[in-house]
């Protein structure tokens, strides 16, 4: 193991409770509901560069955790996906129902189910990834609850991310802080242990490359 990796790992293993933060004041917030997926998310941005996240999904345990936004990439990525397979099956079944009268009801039901699955599997999201770990930490449904509200929130979030990054101007310092932040997320249930292990290797690899 490289000396740089040992130092960076030690910075995480020696982690204790966070220093007391300045008085938290809410600077922006947004709540999103996806009725098709039976899920709801709430994002609250505070002036101490923290983003509180609460999520509740269908048959899933509610989660609540806090993100240090200084580890986020300020450039979100739009992820647009269409459930093409189910959409194609829907079209095939609709066509078959027109030729097979005896099975038209059954084929119609199948087509309806495929259409629902196609809509369910389709999504349009705006995703903020961690800078070096490349973990999707903030996932927003596009144009929800409406375009104006979403734009206002994302603009405030992007500006605070840029402001937060000035606290850690050095590359190695940023890598160390991001690794600590991912560990806190793992402890709060924001990311899984498996995801954290992957992120840790990515960040340590970046650190060793920069140290060469």
C-alpha positions, 0 to 999 in steps of 0.5 A, spaced: 500 500 500 502 506 498 504 511 503 499 516 501 493 511 501 495 509 509 495 517 511 488 518 507 485 511 510 488 514 517 484 520 516 478 516 516 479 511 521 481 516 526 474 520 525 470 522 531 464 526 532 463 532 528 465 539 530 459 543 533 456 546 526 454 554 526 446 555 527 443 552 522 438 556 517 434 553 512 436 556 505 432 552 500 427 546 500 423 542 495 419 536 496 417 531 490 412 526 490 412 520 484 405 517 485 407 512 480 413 509 484 409 511 490 415 514 493 416 521 496 423 525 497 424 531 501 431 535 500 432 541 505 438 545 504 442 549 510 446 555 510 452 550 513 453 547 507 449 541 509 443 538 505 438 534 509 435 528 505 428 524 507 426 519 503 420 514 503 418 508 498 413 503 496 415 497 501 421 501 503 424 503 510 424 511 510 431 513 510 434 520 513 441 522 512 445 529 511 450 530 505 456 535 506 455 538 499 462 540 499 463 533 496 458 534 490 460 535 483 456 542 482 454 540 475 448 535 475 447 530 470 440 529 467 438 521 466 433 520 461 430 513 460 424 510 457 422 503 458 423 501 451 422 493 452 415 494 455 413 499 450 415 495 444 411 489 447 405 493 448 405 495 441 406 488 439 400 485 443 396 491 441 397 489 433 396 482 435 389 483 438 387 486 432 388 480 428 386 475 433 379 476 436 378 470 440 384 473 444 383 480 444 381 481 451 387 477 454 392 480 449 389 487 451 390 486 458 397 484 457 398 490 453 395 494 458 400 491 463 406 492 459 404 500 458 404 501 465 410 497 466 413 502 461 411 508 464 414 505 471 421 503 468 421 510 464 424 516 468 427 523 467 432 525 473 437 530 475 442 527 479 448 530 483 454 525 484 460 525 489 466 529 485 471 523 486 467 517 488 461 518 483 456 516 487 449 519 485 447 522 492 442 527 490 436 524 485 431 529 483 425 528 479 425 533 473 420 538 473 417 536 480 413 539 483 414 544 477 419 547 473 420 553 476 421 550 483 426 545 481 430 550 477 430 555 484 432 549 488 438 546 484 440 553 482 441 555 490 444 548 491 449 549 485 451 555 488 452 553 495 456 547 492 461 552 489 461 556 496 463 549 500 468 547 495 472 553 497 473 550 504 478 545 501 482 548 496 487 542 496 486 536 491 488 531 497 484 535 502 478 534 498 479 527 497 480 526 504 474 530 506 470 526 501 472 520 504 470 522 511 463 524 508 462 518 505 463 514 511 458 518 515 453 517 509 454 509 510 453 510 518 447 514 517 444 509 512 445 514 506 449 509 502 450 501 503 457 498 506 458 495 499 458 502 495 462 505 501 468 500 499 467 501 492 468 509 493 473 508 498 477 504 493 476 510 487 478 515 492 484 512 494 486 510 487 485 518 485 490 520 491 495 515 490 495 517 482 496 525 485 501 523 490 506 520 484 
